[in-house]
Amino acid sequence: MGVLFIPMFIAGLVMVAKAPDLLRKRLNMRENESEQRAVVALSGLMFVVAFVLAGLNFRFGWCVLPWGASIAGVAVFLISYVLYAEVLRENAYLSRTVEVQEGQRVVDTGLYGIVRHPMYAVTTLLFLAMPVVLGSLPSLVVMCAYIPIIVKRIRNEESVLEQGLSGYREYEGRVRYRLVPFIW
């Protein structure tokens, strides 16, 4: 559990010290888009089920992954967290909610020059690594639900950005892939 939560705690402390406005935006969970409220609810349900299932899986030994898989999961998780921190550094407009902020501009540098939604790409890796770290194959199956959930979020978010963020349509033309280079 420390592998999962210590990096989050450290990131929070760094944001308090260096980017309190960004932290405030990341903590705001009040979605204006009804479609996004459904995405948030489904994500929350997915997390609860996955973590409860991981505990039950460990307790009853249903389908526990080998130790080596957990070590590989830790490596993927920590690398993903470094990438998460980089995305936060690159984009001061990152909000937890789907919105266009006053003065917002398109960010197209760094990871944003590779995929349009590097935060979601990284969180996908993080969320899929969590059950592997915990050694729970049943939880990994549950966390795979994040993929269609995040696809729904991205489609709605891009619609909002296309309508409200100047230059976003041109950005979509320059950076073709949303989540995974050469795939989608």
N, C-alpha and C positions, 0 to 999 in steps of 0.2 A: 504494500500500500504506500510505503514511503517513496518508491520509484514513481508512483502515479501522482502523488500530491506534493512532494518537496519541490519539484521544478515549478509547479503552479504557484506555490507560496513564494518562491524566489522571484518569479516573474512579477507577481503582485507587488512585492517590496520595491523592485526596480522601477515599476511603473508609478508607484506612489512618489518616489524620489525624482524621477526624470520626466514622466509624462502623465501627470495627474488628470489632465483633460481627456487623454486617450483612455485612461482607466475608468473615468466616469462614463464615457461612451460605451465601453465594454461591459460595464455593470448594468446599464440601462436595458431592461428586458421588456419594455412596453412597446409591443409591435402595433403599428397603425394598420398594417395590411392584414385582413382577416385570413388570407391564405397562409401568411407567415405565422399567425397565432396557432394554426393547426400544425404547422411544421414544428414549432417549439413544443407543443403538447406531445406530439408523436415522439420527438427526440427525448423528452423527459421520461416518457413511459418506457422507451427502449433502454435508457440507462438504468432505470430502476429494475426492470426485468433482468437485464444482463448482469448487474452486480449481485442481485439476490440469487440468481441462477449460478453465478460463479461460487458464491458461498456454499450453496447446497451441493454443487458439483464437488467442491473440495471436501465437504463434510462426508458425503456418501460415496465419493470416488467413482462417480458414474463414468466419466470420460476425461481423465486428467491427462493433459499433454505432458510429454517428457520434459525433464529439466532443461535440456538443450534448447527446446522451443521457447521456454520462458526466458532464457538468456538472450536468444535472438530477438524476442519481443522487447526486452529491455533496451537492446541496442537500437532497434527501429524507433521505439518510443522516444528515447533521448535525442536521437538525430532529428526526429520530427519536431521535438520541442525547440531545438536550436533553430530549425527552419521557421517555426511559429514565431519565435522572438525576432527573427529577421523580417518577417512579414509585418509585425507590429512596428518595427523600426522604419520600414519603408513607407508605410501608409498611415499618416496621422488621422485620416478620416474613418478608420475602421470603427464601425459601430456594431453593436450586437444586433441592432434592429436594421431593417431595410429602410433606408431613407437617403435623400440627397440633402446634404448639409449646406448651409450658407457658406459661399466662398470655396466650395469643394471643386477640385479639379481632378482630371483623370491621372492616375498614377500608372506609368507604363515602364518603369525601370525595374531592375533586379528581377525577382521572381515574377513580377507582373508583366515582364516582357516575354515570359515563357508561356504562362497560362493566365487567363483573366481572373481566376479566383484561387490564388495560391493559398489563402487562408483555409478555404474548404478542402483543397487538396491535402494540406498538412493535417487538418483535423480528421480527415478520413483515415490517414495513416495512424494518427494518434489513437483514434477510437477503435480501429481494428487491431492495434497492438495491445491495447489494455487487456482484453480477455486472454491474449496469448501470454502476457506477463503473468496473469493470474493462473495460467495453466488450464483454462476452461474452454474446451471445444464447444460445448453448448452455448456459452456466452458469446463466442465468436460468431456462431450462426445468428444469434439475435442481433449482434452489432452490425451484421451485414445489412440489416434494415436501414442503416444510416445512408447507404448509397442511394436508394430511391427517394429517401427523405431529402437529401441534400440536392439531388437533381431537381426536385420540385422547388426547393428554395431558390436555386440558381436561376431557373427559368423565370420565376416571378421577379426576382431581384433585377435580372437583366431588363425586363420590361420596364420596371421603375426607372432604372438608370438610363435606358434609351430615351425615355420621355423627359427626364428631368436633369440629366447631367450633360452639359455641353461637351461635345467631342467624344462621347462614349461610342457612338456608332462607328466613327472612324477608327477608334481603338479596337473595336470588334473586327474590323477589316484587317488591321495590322497583326493582331494576336488572335489567331483562329481558334485556338483550343481553350475550352473553359476550365477543365480540371486535370486532364491527363494529356501530355504532349503526344501528338500524332494519333490520338484515339478519340477524345471528346473534349 
